[in-house]
Amino acid sequence: MATNRSLRRNVHFYFASRPDQELGGLRLHPSILIIADCPYTVSLRDTDAILTATDEPLQPGHYDIKPNSHGGVISITDESCITRVLSRTVSGRDEKFRKQVRERDGRCVITGVVNSDADIGHWRGWEAAHIFPVSKEGDFRNQGLSRWITNREEEGATGINSCQNGLLMRSHIHQHFDGFDFCINPDNNYKITSFDADDEKLDGRILDPICRDPKDERSVRDELLRWHFRQAVLANMRGAGEPVFEFDFPPGTDMMGEILNGPHAPERMEAELFSRLNHLSLP
């Protein structure tokens, strides 16, 4: 079953010339600020107050957008948003990935909670999360993102299982990360922006420095965090947003039926199958 990301929005954007057609929006949190360096004007409906650059948080409401110049054109990007499922570390190919992410971080780099049992090898409830999902390894290569990986495990590998593409998280935080419910902006002091209910109070936190030490060759790559940030914006702010998928399929659930009857069925089925089978070797 999938749900709609737009249901809890309290900020809505429209073309001024088409005030009944919503372009997108978001669920507001304190980390959302106003950036006004753009070729168009944004005004709060019913007040005509024009947004300007400020350190004050955005306010809830309906906002109209119009070009600054006569004849100017505003369009919404048609850039694809990836269909993502929960990334899993399931076999030998990514065993090294998990080990290195654990050794480097030792804590949930989102919440800051340290694994006090790491020294005795207890990691239940902790997961090494891929920033760019293994299920889309072909896209990782085709988009040129593999060039940012400097510690590939073998010649010819894409590097998608490098710890530079990983972050250690508590299991439930990992699910929200893979669902694009929050993201990390490496261009704003690694600040975390939440697009969801934010029950964990993640919005406004800073990614733990332990995983991004520039002197450490294992450190996470800013380019991959930037990719995830952009995907989260596309998933949550454009149109009605991308569907929110359930990751939990209890015993007896017709998993294939739910996927095939839901949105983005081909893409999701491909991602689910690849995430489970891509490590298997065929005779």
Contacts in CASP RR format, 6 or more apart in sequence:
PFRMAT RR
TARGET T0000
AUTHOR 0000-0000-0000
METHOD contacts of the structure
MODEL  1
MATNRSLRRNVHFYFASRPDQELGGLRLHPSILIIADCPYTVSLRDTDAI
LTATDEPLQPGHYDIKPNSHGGVISITDESCITRVLSRTVSGRDEKFRKQ
VRERDGRCVITGVVNSDADIGHWRGWEAAHIFPVSKEGDFRNQGLSRWIT
NREEEGATGINSCQNGLLMRSHIHQHFDGFDFCINPDNNYKITSFDADDE
KLDGRILDPICRDPKDERSVRDELLRWHFRQAVLANMRGAGEPVFEFDFP
PGTDMMGEILNGPHAPERMEAELFSRLNHLSLP
1 246 0 8 1.000
1 258 0 8 1.000
1 262 0 8 1.000
2 243 0 8 1.000
2 244 0 8 1.000
2 245 0 8 1.000
2 246 0 8 1.000
2 262 0 8 1.000
2 263 0 8 1.000
3 243 0 8 1.000
3 244 0 8 1.000
4 240 0 8 1.000
4 241 0 8 1.000
4 243 0 8 1.000
4 244 0 8 1.000
5 195 0 8 1.000
5 235 0 8 1.000
5 236 0 8 1.000
5 240 0 8 1.000
5 241 0 8 1.000
5 242 0 8 1.000
5 243 0 8 1.000
5 244 0 8 1.000
6 24 0 8 1.000
6 25 0 8 1.000
6 239 0 8 1.000
6 240 0 8 1.000
6 241 0 8 1.000
8 27 0 8 1.000
8 197 0 8 1.000
9 24 0 8 1.000
9 25 0 8 1.000
9 26 0 8 1.000
9 27 0 8 1.000
10 27 0 8 1.000
10 28 0 8 1.000
10 60 0 8 1.000
10 61 0 8 1.000
11 25 0 8 1.000
11 26 0 8 1.000
11 27 0 8 1.000
11 28 0 8 1.000
11 32 0 8 1.000
11 58 0 8 1.000
11 60 0 8 1.000
11 61 0 8 1.000
11 63 0 8 1.000
12 22 0 8 1.000
12 24 0 8 1.000
12 25 0 8 1.000
12 61 0 8 1.000
12 62 0 8 1.000
12 63 0 8 1.000
13 22 0 8 1.000
13 23 0 8 1.000
13 24 0 8 1.000
13 25 0 8 1.000
13 42 0 8 1.000
13 63 0 8 1.000
13 65 0 8 1.000
14 20 0 8 1.000
14 21 0 8 1.000
14 22 0 8 1.000
14 23 0 8 1.000
14 45 0 8 1.000
14 62 0 8 1.000
14 63 0 8 1.000
14 64 0 8 1.000
14 65 0 8 1.000
15 21 0 8 1.000
15 23 0 8 1.000
15 64 0 8 1.000
15 65 0 8 1.000
15 66 0 8 1.000
15 74 0 8 1.000
16 43 0 8 1.000
16 64 0 8 1.000
16 65 0 8 1.000
16 66 0 8 1.000
17 66 0 8 1.000
19 45 0 8 1.000
19 64 0 8 1.000
22 239 0 8 1.000
23 65 0 8 1.000
23 76 0 8 1.000
23 238 0 8 1.000
23 239 0 8 1.000
24 237 0 8 1.000
24 238 0 8 1.000
24 239 0 8 1.000
24 240 0 8 1.000
24 241 0 8 1.000
25 237 0 8 1.000
25 239 0 8 1.000
26 32 0 8 1.000
26 195 0 8 1.000
26 236 0 8 1.000
26 237 0 8 1.000
27 195 0 8 1.000
27 196 0 8 1.000
27 197 0 8 1.000
27 236 0 8 1.000
28 57 0 8 1.000
28 58 0 8 1.000
28 59 0 8 1.000
28 60 0 8 1.000
29 193 0 8 1.000
29 194 0 8 1.000
29 195 0 8 1.000
29 198 0 8 1.000
29 203 0 8 1.000
29 204 0 8 1.000
30 57 0 8 1.000
30 203 0 8 1.000
30 204 0 8 1.000
31 191 0 8 1.000
31 192 0 8 1.000
31 193 0 8 1.000
31 194 0 8 1.000
31 203 0 8 1.000
31 204 0 8 1.000
32 57 0 8 1.000
32 58 0 8 1.000
32 193 0 8 1.000
33 54 0 8 1.000
33 55 0 8 1.000
33 56 0 8 1.000
33 57 0 8 1.000
33 58 0 8 1.000
34 51 0 8 1.000
34 52 0 8 1.000
34 53 0 8 1.000
34 54 0 8 1.000
34 56 0 8 1.000
34 58 0 8 1.000
35 53 0 8 1.000
36 42 0 8 1.000
36 51 0 8 1.000
36 52 0 8 1.000
36 53 0 8 1.000
36 54 0 8 1.000
37 53 0 8 1.000
39 67 0 8 1.000
39 68 0 8 1.000
39 69 0 8 1.000
39 72 0 8 1.000
40 65 0 8 1.000
40 66 0 8 1.000
40 67 0 8 1.000
40 68 0 8 1.000
40 74 0 8 1.000
41 50 0 8 1.000
41 51 0 8 1.000
41 65 0 8 1.000
41 66 0 8 1.000
41 67 0 8 1.000
41 68 0 8 1.000
42 50 0 8 1.000
42 51 0 8 1.000
42 63 0 8 1.000
42 64 0 8 1.000
42 65 0 8 1.000
43 49 0 8 1.000
43 50 0 8 1.000
43 51 0 8 1.000
43 63 0 8 1.000
43 64 0 8 1.000
43 66 0 8 1.000
44 51 0 8 1.000
44 59 0 8 1.000
44 61 0 8 1.000
44 62 0 8 1.000
44 63 0 8 1.000
45 61 0 8 1.000
45 62 0 8 1.000
45 63 0 8 1.000
45 64 0 8 1.000
46 62 0 8 1.000
51 63 0 8 1.000
65 74 0 8 1.000
66 74 0 8 1.000
67 73 0 8 1.000
67 74 0 8 1.000
76 238 0 8 1.000
76 239 0 8 1.000
77 234 0 8 1.000
77 238 0 8 1.000
79 234 0 8 1.000
81 231 0 8 1.000
81 234 0 8 1.000
81 235 0 8 1.000
81 238 0 8 1.000
81 242 0 8 1.000
82 133 0 8 1.000
82 136 0 8 1.000
82 139 0 8 1.000
82 231 0 8 1.000
83 242 0 8 1.000
83 264 0 8 1.000
83 267 0 8 1.000
83 268 0 8 1.000
83 271 0 8 1.000
84 133 0 8 1.000
84 135 0 8 1.000
84 136 0 8 1.000
84 178 0 8 1.000
84 179 0 8 1.000
84 180 0 8 1.000
84 231 0 8 1.000
84 271 0 8 1.000
85 133 0 8 1.000
85 135 0 8 1.000
85 178 0 8 1.000
85 245 0 8 1.000
85 247 0 8 1.000
85 268 0 8 1.000
85 271 0 8 1.000
85 272 0 8 1.000
85 275 0 8 1.000
86 174 0 8 1.000
86 175 0 8 1.000
86 178 0 8 1.000
86 247 0 8 1.000
86 275 0 8 1.000
87 129 0 8 1.000
87 130 0 8 1.000
87 133 0 8 1.000
87 134 0 8 1.000
87 135 0 8 1.000
87 174 0 8 1.000
87 178 0 8 1.000
87 275 0 8 1.000
88 275 0 8 1.000
88 276 0 8 1.000
89 95 0 8 1.000
89 97 0 8 1.000
89 98 0 8 1.000
89 127 0 8 1.000
89 128 0 8 1.000
90 276 0 8 1.000
90 279 0 8 1.000
91 279 0 8 1.000
91 280 0 8 1.000
92 279 0 8 1.000
93 161 0 8 1.000
93 279 0 8 1.000
94 128 0 8 1.000
94 134 0 8 1.000
94 161 0 8 1.000
94 279 0 8 1.000
96 153 0 8 1.000
96 161 0 8 1.000
97 128 0 8 1.000
97 130 0 8 1.000
97 161 0 8 1.000
97 162 0 8 1.000
97 163 0 8 1.000
97 165 0 8 1.000
97 166 0 8 1.000
98 128 0 8 1.000
100 163 0 8 1.000
100 218 0 8 1.000
101 128 0 8 1.000
101 163 0 8 1.000
101 166 0 8 1.000
101 167 0 8 1.000
101 168 0 8 1.000
102 118 0 8 1.000
102 123 0 8 1.000
102 126 0 8 1.000
102 128 0 8 1.000
102 168 0 8 1.000
104 163 0 8 1.000
104 168 0 8 1.000
104 210 0 8 1.000
104 211 0 8 1.000
104 216 0 8 1.000
104 218 0 8 1.000
104 219 0 8 1.000
105 167 0 8 1.000
105 168 0 8 1.000
105 208 0 8 1.000
105 210 0 8 1.000
105 211 0 8 1.000
106 114 0 8 1.000
106 115 0 8 1.000
106 118 0 8 1.000
106 168 0 8 1.000
106 210 0 8 1.000
107 113 0 8 1.000
107 114 0 8 1.000
107 115 0 8 1.000
107 168 0 8 1.000
107 208 0 8 1.000
107 210 0 8 1.000
108 115 0 8 1.000
108 126 0 8 1.000
108 168 0 8 1.000
108 169 0 8 1.000
108 170 0 8 1.000
108 173 0 8 1.000
108 208 0 8 1.000
109 167 0 8 1.000
109 168 0 8 1.000
109 169 0 8 1.000
109 207 0 8 1.000
109 208 0 8 1.000
109 210 0 8 1.000
109 211 0 8 1.000
110 167 0 8 1.000
110 169 0 8 1.000
110 170 0 8 1.000
110 173 0 8 1.000
110 177 0 8 1.000
110 182 0 8 1.000
110 192 0 8 1.000
110 202 0 8 1.000
110 205 0 8 1.000
110 207 0 8 1.000
110 208 0 8 1.000
111 169 0 8 1.000
111 170 0 8 1.000
111 173 0 8 1.000
111 200 0 8 1.000
111 202 0 8 1.000
111 205 0 8 1.000
112 208 0 8 1.000
113 170 0 8 1.000
115 122 0 8 1.000
115 123 0 8 1.000
115 126 0 8 1.000
117 123 0 8 1.000
125 170 0 8 1.000
125 171 0 8 1.000
126 168 0 8 1.000
126 169 0 8 1.000
126 170 0 8 1.000
126 171 0 8 1.000
127 168 0 8 1.000
127 169 0 8 1.000
127 170 0 8 1.000
127 171 0 8 1.000
127 174 0 8 1.000
128 163 0 8 1.000
128 166 0 8 1.000
128 167 0 8 1.000
128 168 0 8 1.000
129 166 0 8 1.000
129 167 0 8 1.000
129 168 0 8 1.000
129 169 0 8 1.000
129 174 0 8 1.000
129 177 0 8 1.000
129 178 0 8 1.000
130 160 0 8 1.000
130 161 0 8 1.000
130 165 0 8 1.000
130 166 0 8 1.000
131 165 0 8 1.000
131 166 0 8 1.000
131 167 0 8 1.000
131 220 0 8 1.000
131 221 0 8 1.000
131 224 0 8 1.000
131 225 0 8 1.000
131 227 0 8 1.000
131 228 0 8 1.000
132 139 0 8 1.000
132 140 0 8 1.000
132 145 0 8 1.000
132 160 0 8 1.000
132 165 0 8 1.000
132 224 0 8 1.000
132 227 0 8 1.000
132 228 0 8 1.000
133 178 0 8 1.000
133 271 0 8 1.000
133 275 0 8 1.000
134 160 0 8 1.000
134 161 0 8 1.000
134 274 0 8 1.000
134 275 0 8 1.000
134 278 0 8 1.000
135 270 0 8 1.000
135 271 0 8 1.000
135 272 0 8 1.000
135 274 0 8 1.000
135 275 0 8 1.000
135 278 0 8 1.000
136 271 0 8 1.000
136 274 0 8 1.000
137 158 0 8 1.000
137 160 0 8 1.000
137 274 0 8 1.000
137 278 0 8 1.000
138 158 0 8 1.000
140 146 0 8 1.000
140 158 0 8 1.000
140 159 0 8 1.000
140 160 0 8 1.000
141 158 0 8 1.000
143 227 0 8 1.000
145 223 0 8 1.000
145 224 0 8 1.000
145 227 0 8 1.000
146 152 0 8 1.000
146 158 0 8 1.000
146 159 0 8 1.000
146 160 0 8 1.000
148 164 0 8 1.000
148 221 0 8 1.000
148 223 0 8 1.000
148 224 0 8 1.000
149 158 0 8 1.000
149 159 0 8 1.000
149 160 0 8 1.000
149 162 0 8 1.000
149 164 0 8 1.000
149 165 0 8 1.000
149 221 0 8 1.000
150 164 0 8 1.000
150 217 0 8 1.000
151 162 0 8 1.000
151 163 0 8 1.000
151 164 0 8 1.000
151 217 0 8 1.000
151 218 0 8 1.000
152 158 0 8 1.000
152 159 0 8 1.000
152 162 0 8 1.000
153 159 0 8 1.000
153 161 0 8 1.000
153 162 0 8 1.000
159 165 0 8 1.000
163 218 0 8 1.000
163 220 0 8 1.000
164 218 0 8 1.000
164 219 0 8 1.000
164 220 0 8 1.000
164 221 0 8 1.000
164 224 0 8 1.000
165 220 0 8 1.000
165 221 0 8 1.000
165 224 0 8 1.000
166 211 0 8 1.000
166 220 0 8 1.000
167 177 0 8 1.000
167 207 0 8 1.000
167 211 0 8 1.000
167 220 0 8 1.000
168 211 0 8 1.000
169 177 0 8 1.000
172 200 0 8 1.000
173 200 0 8 1.000
173 202 0 8 1.000
175 247 0 8 1.000
176 182 0 8 1.000
176 196 0 8 1.000
176 200 0 8 1.000
176 202 0 8 1.000
177 228 0 8 1.000
178 247 0 8 1.000
179 235 0 8 1.000
179 244 0 8 1.000
179 245 0 8 1.000
180 195 0 8 1.000
180 228 0 8 1.000
180 231 0 8 1.000
180 232 0 8 1.000
180 235 0 8 1.000
180 236 0 8 1.000
180 242 0 8 1.000
181 194 0 8 1.000
181 195 0 8 1.000
181 196 0 8 1.000
181 232 0 8 1.000
182 192 0 8 1.000
182 193 0 8 1.000
182 194 0 8 1.000
182 195 0 8 1.000
182 196 0 8 1.000
182 198 0 8 1.000
182 202 0 8 1.000
182 203 0 8 1.000
182 232 0 8 1.000
183 192 0 8 1.000
183 193 0 8 1.000
183 195 0 8 1.000
183 225 0 8 1.000
183 228 0 8 1.000
183 229 0 8 1.000
183 231 0 8 1.000
183 232 0 8 1.000
183 233 0 8 1.000
184 190 0 8 1.000
184 191 0 8 1.000
184 192 0 8 1.000
184 193 0 8 1.000
184 207 0 8 1.000
184 225 0 8 1.000
184 228 0 8 1.000
184 229 0 8 1.000
185 191 0 8 1.000
185 192 0 8 1.000
185 193 0 8 1.000
185 225 0 8 1.000
185 226 0 8 1.000
185 229 0 8 1.000
186 222 0 8 1.000
186 225 0 8 1.000
186 226 0 8 1.000
186 229 0 8 1.000
187 226 0 8 1.000
189 206 0 8 1.000
190 206 0 8 1.000
190 207 0 8 1.000
190 212 0 8 1.000
190 225 0 8 1.000
191 204 0 8 1.000
191 205 0 8 1.000
191 206 0 8 1.000
192 202 0 8 1.000
192 203 0 8 1.000
192 204 0 8 1.000
192 205 0 8 1.000
192 206 0 8 1.000
192 207 0 8 1.000
193 203 0 8 1.000
193 204 0 8 1.000
193 229 0 8 1.000
193 232 0 8 1.000
194 202 0 8 1.000
194 203 0 8 1.000
194 204 0 8 1.000
195 232 0 8 1.000
195 235 0 8 1.000
195 236 0 8 1.000
195 237 0 8 1.000
207 225 0 8 1.000
211 219 0 8 1.000
211 220 0 8 1.000
212 219 0 8 1.000
212 220 0 8 1.000
212 222 0 8 1.000
213 219 0 8 1.000
234 242 0 8 1.000
235 241 0 8 1.000
235 242 0 8 1.000
236 242 0 8 1.000
242 264 0 8 1.000
243 262 0 8 1.000
243 263 0 8 1.000
243 264 0 8 1.000
245 268 0 8 1.000
246 258 0 8 1.000
249 255 0 8 1.000
249 258 0 8 1.000
256 269 0 8 1.000
259 265 0 8 1.000
259 268 0 8 1.000
259 269 0 8 1.000
259 272 0 8 1.000
260 269 0 8 1.000
262 268 0 8 1.000
END
